[in-house]
Amino acid sequence: MRSDRAGLTTVESALIEYLCRMETGIYIPIISDYGFKATFGNEADSLFLRTALQALIKSETPIREVRFDKNVFEALTIDSRSGIFDLACTDENGSQFIVEMQLGLAPHFVQRMKFYALHKFNTVVERGEFDYANLPKIYAIAILAKSILPTAHFHTVANLRSEAGEIIDTQMTFITVELAKFNKLVTEIETVLDKLVYTMKTLHTTEPTQYPAFWNEEWLKRAIDELDTRKMTTEERAYFARVTAANAEAVKAEKQKIREAVEQKEIQAITKALKGGKLTIEEIAEYNGTSVDFVLEVQRSLSKNS
């Protein structure tokens, strides 16, 4: 993935360096847009992805190869900058993998994963590349910064089961990792899955002097190398700066939308209360958790439009 290209001025290089340091420490978070693409989405070196997938699906069989599927979900969603990143790939046995990451709170994320998995299933069926006795396995993997499931463990594997918990079908598997539920110390890390989740959760806040020994394992060492801002090429720094700026603008715009939506609801509630005529201005303000001035502003607006 490494490549270099000259062309940036000293001022531009300094600005990019500043942006890198401002947004993160020495290491870029794996759960960031750039970090996800540089590790899970690294087509030039898929060792990290293959090892991570094997751990996430709890398979004893190594994944030897992966082929990245292009434009699998093109035009299905419009929120590519909302903190969700998609990746789809196929291994040497034809098993299909969908990997999604969500940074914000997403109480209905399970529905999203079902949508993706069923879309993948329908794509296979429509192409006629199957028979019912030999359908490819589909793994829908969600990595979430926050918790959404009523389960205690940070890693959940779900298949179609009977009411007694008996497995009915394993052709489609849903896997959820909730980083907020992972609280193991370095001394408690044992499995490859533990190492993966610990790294995803802590890499960007860890100083080099606090390196756990397992970060020297080849699959993690290569991924961490891609996220080390000290080793970034000029081209990578420029790309990271652009991604950081674009994401910051997207977050700002999203927050503005939320503020506007909340304000609109407040206006509707205040308008209803004013028209009801049963509460004082002060009571309306207190009830809606807003200021008296805001209620008066709504009242003046109603008077102008009446």
SULTAFEN-V283949 format. One record per run of one state. SS is the DSSP state (hx for helix, st for strand, lp for the rest). FROM is the first residue (numbers start at 1). TO is the last residue. If there is no record, write none. Layout:
BEGIN
<<SS,FROM,TO> <SS,FROM,TO>>
END
This chain:
BEGIN
<<lp,1,9> <hx,10,23> <lp,24,26> <st,27,27> <lp,28,32> <hx,33,39> <lp,40,46> <hx,47,56> <lp,57,65> <st,66,68> <lp,69,83> <st,84,91> <lp,92,95> <st,96,102> <lp,103,108> <hx,109,126> <lp,127,137> <st,138,144> <lp,145,154> <st,155,161> <lp,162,166> <st,167,178> <hx,179,181> <lp,182,185> <hx,186,188> <lp,189,191> <hx,192,205> <lp,206,207> <hx,208,210> <lp,211,212> <hx,213,216> <lp,217,217> <hx,218,226> <lp,227,227> <st,228,228> <hx,229,231> <lp,232,233> <hx,234,276> <lp,277,280> <hx,281,288> <lp,289,291> <hx,292,305> <lp,306,306>>
END
